[in-house]
Amino acid sequence: MSVFTFINGRIVTADGIVETGHVIIDNGIIASVSSAPATPQGEIIDLDGGYLLPGFIDTQVNGGGGVLFNDTPTKAAIAAIGEAHAAYGTTGFMTTLISDRLDVVDAALNATKEAIDAGIPGVLGVHLEGPFLNAERKGIHNAEVFRTLDAASKALLSRPTGAKTMVTLAPEKCTPDDIRDLVAKGVIVAAGHTNATYGETLEALSAGVSGFTHLFNAMSPFSHRAPGVAGAALEDQKAYCGIILDGQHVHPAAARIAFAARPVERFMLVTDAMPTVGMAHKTFTLNGKTIRVENGVCIDDNGTLAGSDLDMASAFRYAVTVVGVSVRDAAFMAATAPAAFVGVSDITGEIRHGLRADLVWMDADLNLRGVWLAGQRHGGRAANLTAA
């Protein structure tokens, strides 16, 4: 691997933006970050006044490049999904399985282990979104496969894969002890597709729930007499909230209110992406239903949301240009916070000495110009992407 230096750009770190800084990469690792005059080493990459950002980390990726993980829970599917999203700046991801039978969950766990063992770029683990959910907040999920946690299913979910395992569940459909059992075995537990009360949600947080899956969507809403899951999430200051910023899942005003209520460092931009990302063909099949893209979101014939056609570069751009967050805060939500949530901050998620060189270059107008995974430049379409 080569040594190279980024110059003439704004380096976005967790502490702020280093103006006219430079970054040296050595064998896929960030060797130096400085605002001092550059003494370039190796190849020089001129950022042309743009931003050098930490590579994006997406904890909710159902598909991409024409592949839906549920249809083909294999190592090859994970590789294809990762390749599709890398073109849009995603250098780390949790392949997400929508509620399915336990034999499909088993296959997804096996595929994740195989992907990790094979060193597939970007894969951090698996996100099992269900099937331990509440039918009252099912969204597009197939309620016929919903089930409650038992000893066998907890043993399956906590089976070692060499990667991170995240489970989204409805807290009211299990017990606090169930949550404690999973967390004690290393499973990351998030609340989602839930109709829990405010009180039930607080119990779940105390038991070890550390995240909320797509804040506001598919959860009991906030009201002044019944704060619900959304109210508990907004009040809490420690758990991580995924949020889909595509202009359809969450109104920008709701996003601004959420960011004012709790630390922005505890939010994560997620895509909830479906197979259409990276594809010209904008329809696919889920649970026997035809899903089409309309106004950037995936919907069935009844208008039910079924994930998104969103990529992380677009989510980042929307956060800055529409919601109004700073570039630094958007970068934190797109990379640093999810790295902390998943537990890989010692590897990636920031532009910091000693971390893996997972990087994104955007120009001053937030058009994507380049993507690097572990110091290797991605060869896809990233350099040709422009703002919508």
C-alpha positions in Angstrom: 0.0 0.0 0.0 1.2 3.5 -0.8 1.7 6.6 1.3 -0.2 9.7 0.2 -1.2 13.2 1.4 -4.4 15.2 1.2 -3.8 18.9 1.0 -5.7 22.1 0.4 -8.9 21.1 2.1 -11.0 21.5 5.2 -10.5 18.5 7.5 -13.6 17.6 9.5 -12.7 16.1 12.8 -14.8 15.2 15.8 -13.5 18.4 17.5 -14.2 20.7 14.6 -12.9 21.7 11.2 -9.2 22.1 10.5 -9.1 24.8 7.9 -6.5 24.3 5.1 -5.2 21.2 6.8 -3.5 18.2 5.5 -3.7 14.4 6.3 -1.1 11.8 5.6 -2.1 8.2 5.0 0.4 5.4 5.4 -0.5 1.8 4.6 -4.2 2.4 5.0 -3.9 4.2 8.4 -4.2 7.9 9.2 -0.6 8.8 10.1 -1.0 12.5 10.6 -3.6 15.2 10.8 -2.4 18.8 10.9 -3.1 22.4 10.2 0.6 23.2 9.8 2.0 23.8 6.4 2.1 20.4 4.6 5.2 18.5 3.9 3.6 16.0 1.5 4.6 12.4 1.5 4.0 10.2 -1.5 1.1 10.9 -3.9 -0.6 14.3 -3.4 -4.4 14.6 -3.5 -5.5 18.2 -3.8 -8.9 18.6 -2.1 -9.5 21.9 -4.0 -10.9 23.6 -1.0 -13.4 20.9 -0.2 -14.1 18.8 2.8 -12.3 15.6 3.9 -14.8 13.7 6.1 -14.7 10.4 8.0 -16.2 7.6 5.9 -19.9 7.2 6.5 -21.2 4.4 8.7 -24.8 3.2 8.1 -26.4 0.9 10.7 -29.5 0.1 8.6 -28.9 -1.2 5.1 -31.5 -3.6 3.8 -30.1 -3.7 0.3 -28.5 -2.0 -2.6 -27.3 -2.6 -6.1 -30.4 -4.6 -6.9 -29.9 -7.0 -3.9 -32.2 -7.4 -0.9 -30.5 -9.2 2.0 -33.7 -11.1 3.0 -33.9 -12.6 -0.5 -30.2 -13.8 -0.5 -28.7 -13.8 3.0 -25.2 -14.7 1.7 -21.7 -13.5 1.7 -22.0 -12.5 -1.9 -25.1 -10.4 -1.2 -23.3 -8.6 1.6 -20.4 -7.8 -0.7 -22.8 -6.5 -3.4 -24.7 -4.3 -1.0 -21.4 -2.9 0.4 -20.1 -2.2 -3.1 -23.3 -0.3 -4.0 -23.2 1.9 -1.0 -19.5 2.5 -1.1 -20.1 4.6 -4.2 -22.0 7.0 -2.0 -19.5 7.3 0.8 -20.5 4.4 3.0 -17.3 2.8 4.3 -18.9 0.8 7.1 -22.3 -0.8 7.4 -24.6 -3.2 9.2 -26.4 -5.4 6.7 -30.0 -5.4 7.8 -32.4 -8.3 7.8 -36.1 -7.3 7.8 -38.3 -9.5 10.0 -38.1 -13.1 8.8 -38.2 -16.7 9.9 -35.5 -17.9 12.4 -33.9 -20.1 9.7 -33.3 -16.9 7.6 -31.9 -15.2 10.7 -29.6 -18.2 11.1 -28.5 -17.8 7.4 -27.9 -14.1 7.9 -25.7 -14.7 10.9 -23.7 -17.4 8.9 -23.3 -15.0 6.0 -22.0 -12.3 8.3 -19.4 -14.6 9.7 -18.3 -15.6 6.2 -18.2 -12.0 5.1 -16.0 -11.0 8.1 -13.7 -14.0 7.6 -13.4 -13.1 3.9 -12.5 -9.5 4.7 -15.3 -8.0 2.7 -14.7 -4.2 2.8 -17.0 -2.2 5.1 -19.0 -4.9 6.7 -19.2 -4.3 10.5 -22.0 -6.8 11.3 -25.6 -7.6 11.0 -28.7 -5.7 12.1 -31.7 -8.0 12.8 -34.7 -5.7 12.5 -37.2 -8.1 14.1 -38.9 -10.4 14.1 -39.5 -9.5 17.8 -41.7 -6.6 17.0 -45.3 -5.3 17.6 -47.8 -5.8 14.9 -49.5 -2.5 15.8 -46.4 -0.7 14.5 -45.3 -3.2 11.9 -45.0 -0.9 8.9 -44.0 -3.0 5.9 -42.8 -5.9 8.1 -44.6 -9.2 7.7 -46.4 -9.8 11.1 -46.9 -13.4 10.3 -43.3 -14.1 11.2 -43.3 -12.0 14.4 -42.5 -14.0 17.6 -41.5 -13.5 21.2 -38.0 -14.0 22.5 -37.4 -17.4 24.1 -34.3 -19.2 25.2 -33.6 -20.7 21.8 -34.0 -17.4 19.9 -31.8 -15.6 22.4 -29.1 -18.2 22.0 -29.4 -17.8 18.2 -29.1 -14.0 18.4 -26.1 -14.1 20.6 -24.2 -16.7 18.6 -20.6 -15.4 17.9 -20.0 -14.3 14.3 -16.8 -12.4 14.7 -18.8 -9.2 14.0 -21.3 -7.0 15.7 -24.9 -8.1 16.1 -27.7 -5.5 16.5 -31.3 -6.4 17.2 -34.3 -4.1 17.0 -37.2 -5.3 19.1 -40.3 -4.0 20.7 -39.7 -3.7 24.5 -43.3 -4.4 25.3 -43.0 -7.8 23.6 -40.3 -9.0 25.8 -39.1 -8.6 29.4 -36.4 -6.4 30.8 -34.5 -9.6 31.7 -34.6 -10.7 28.1 -32.9 -7.4 27.2 -30.4 -7.8 29.9 -29.6 -11.4 28.7 -28.9 -10.2 25.1 -26.8 -7.2 26.2 -24.8 -9.4 28.6 -23.9 -11.6 25.6 -22.7 -8.7 23.5 -25.8 -8.0 21.5 -26.6 -4.3 20.7 -30.3 -3.8 21.4 -32.4 -1.1 20.0 -36.1 -0.3 20.3 -38.2 0.0 17.2 -41.5 -1.0 15.6 -42.9 -0.6 19.0 -46.0 0.7 20.7 -44.5 0.7 24.1 -45.5 3.3 26.7 -43.2 5.9 28.0 -42.8 3.9 31.2 -42.1 0.6 29.4 -39.4 2.4 27.3 -37.7 3.7 30.4 -37.6 0.2 31.8 -36.0 -1.0 28.5 -33.4 1.7 28.6 -32.5 0.7 32.2 -32.3 -2.9 31.1 -29.7 -2.1 28.4 -31.5 -0.7 25.3 -28.9 1.6 23.8 -30.6 2.8 20.6 -33.8 3.7 18.8 -34.4 2.5 15.3 -35.5 5.3 12.9 -36.8 7.9 15.4 -40.4 8.8 15.0 -41.2 6.1 12.4 -43.0 3.0 13.6 -43.1 3.9 17.2 -45.7 5.3 19.7 -45.6 9.1 19.1 -45.1 11.9 21.6 -48.1 13.6 23.0 -48.4 15.8 26.1 -50.2 13.2 28.2 -48.6 10.1 26.7 -45.0 10.8 25.7 -44.6 7.3 24.2 -41.4 5.8 22.8 -40.7 9.0 20.8 -41.0 11.1 24.0 -38.7 8.8 26.0 -36.1 8.9 23.2 -36.2 12.7 23.0 -35.8 13.0 26.8 -33.0 10.4 27.1 -29.6 11.9 26.6 -27.5 8.8 26.2 -29.0 6.3 23.8 -28.4 6.6 20.1 -31.2 7.5 17.7 -31.1 6.5 14.1 -33.0 9.1 11.9 -33.9 8.9 8.2 -33.4 12.3 6.6 -34.8 12.0 3.2 -37.5 14.7 3.4 -40.3 12.0 3.6 -39.7 9.9 6.7 -39.2 12.9 9.0 -40.2 16.5 8.5 -37.2 18.8 8.8 -38.9 20.7 11.6 -39.3 17.5 13.6 -35.6 16.8 13.0 -34.6 20.2 14.2 -36.8 19.8 17.3 -35.1 16.5 18.0 -31.6 17.9 17.6 -32.5 20.7 20.0 -33.8 18.3 22.6 -30.8 16.0 23.0 -27.1 15.9 22.0 -26.6 15.8 18.3 -23.7 13.5 19.1 -26.3 10.8 20.0 -28.0 10.8 16.6 -27.0 8.6 13.6 -27.9 9.2 10.0 -29.3 6.0 8.6 -30.7 5.2 5.1 -33.0 2.2 5.7 -31.9 1.6 2.1 -33.5 -0.9 -0.2 -32.2 -2.7 -3.4 -33.0 0.3 -5.6 -30.0 2.3 -4.3 -27.5 2.4 -7.1 -29.9 1.1 -9.6 -31.8 2.7 -12.5 -34.7 0.2 -12.0 -36.7 1.5 -9.1 -39.0 -1.4 -8.2 -38.5 -4.7 -6.3 -40.5 -7.3 -4.4 -40.8 -7.6 -0.6 -42.9 -10.3 1.1 -44.8 -10.8 -2.2 -45.6 -7.1 -2.6 -44.4 -4.9 -5.4 -42.5 -1.9 -3.9 -41.8 1.2 -6.0 -39.8 4.3 -5.4 -41.9 7.5 -5.2 -40.5 10.9 -4.2 -37.3 9.2 -2.9 -39.1 6.6 -0.7 -40.1 3.1 -1.2 -43.9 2.4 -0.9 -46.3 -0.5 -1.6 -49.6 -0.1 -3.4 -51.3 1.1 -0.2 -48.7 3.9 0.3 -47.0 2.1 3.3 -43.4 3.2 3.6 -41.1 0.3 2.8 -37.6 1.7 3.5 -35.9 4.3 1.3 -34.0 4.9 -1.9 -31.6 7.0 0.2 -27.8 6.9 0.2 -25.6 8.4 2.9 -24.2 11.2 0.8 -27.7 12.4 0.1 -28.6 12.1 3.8 -25.5 14.1 4.8 -26.3 16.8 2.2 -29.9 17.0 3.3 -28.9 17.4 7.0 -26.7 20.4 6.2 -28.7 22.1 3.4 -32.3 21.5 4.6 -32.2 20.7 8.3 -29.5 23.2 8.9 -26.9 21.3 10.9 -23.3 22.2 10.6 -20.9 20.1 8.5 -19.1 19.0 11.6 -22.4 17.8 13.3 -23.5 16.1 10.1 -20.2 14.2 9.9 -20.5 13.2 13.6 -24.0 11.8 12.9 -22.9 10.1 9.7 -19.7 8.5 11.1 -18.5 9.2 14.6 -21.8 8.4 16.5 -22.6 5.2 14.6 -19.0 4.0 15.2 -19.4 4.6 18.9 -22.9 2.9 18.9 -21.6 -0.2 17.2 -18.4 -0.2 19.2 -15.7 0.3 16.5 -14.5 3.8 17.5 -11.0 2.4 18.0 -10.9 1.4 14.4 -12.9 4.0 12.3 -15.5 6.8 12.5 -13.1 9.8 12.8 -10.2 11.5 11.1 -7.7 10.8 13.8 -4.2 9.5 14.0 -4.0 5.7 14.2 -7.5 5.0 12.8 -8.3 3.3 9.5 -8.3 5.6 6.5 -12.0 5.4 5.7 -12.6 8.8 4.1 -15.0 10.8 2.0 -14.1 13.9 -0.1 -16.9 16.3 -0.8 -16.4 19.6 -2.6 -17.6 23.0 -1.2 -21.1 22.4 -2.5 -21.2 18.9 -0.9 -20.9 17.0 -4.1 -19.1 13.7 -3.6 -15.7 13.6 -5.2 -14.0 10.5 -3.8 -14.2 7.6 -1.3 -11.4 5.7 0.4 -11.9 2.4 2.3 -8.8 1.5 4.4 -6.8 3.8 2.2 -7.9 2.3 -1.0 -9.8 4.6 -3.3 -13.2 3.2 -4.4 -13.4 2.9 -8.1 -17.2 3.4 -8.5 -19.2 6.4 -9.6 -18.5 8.6 -6.5 -16.5 11.1 -8.4 -19.3 11.7 -10.8 -22.1 12.3 -8.3 -23.5 15.8 -8.0 -26.0 17.4 -5.6 -29.7 17.0 -6.6 
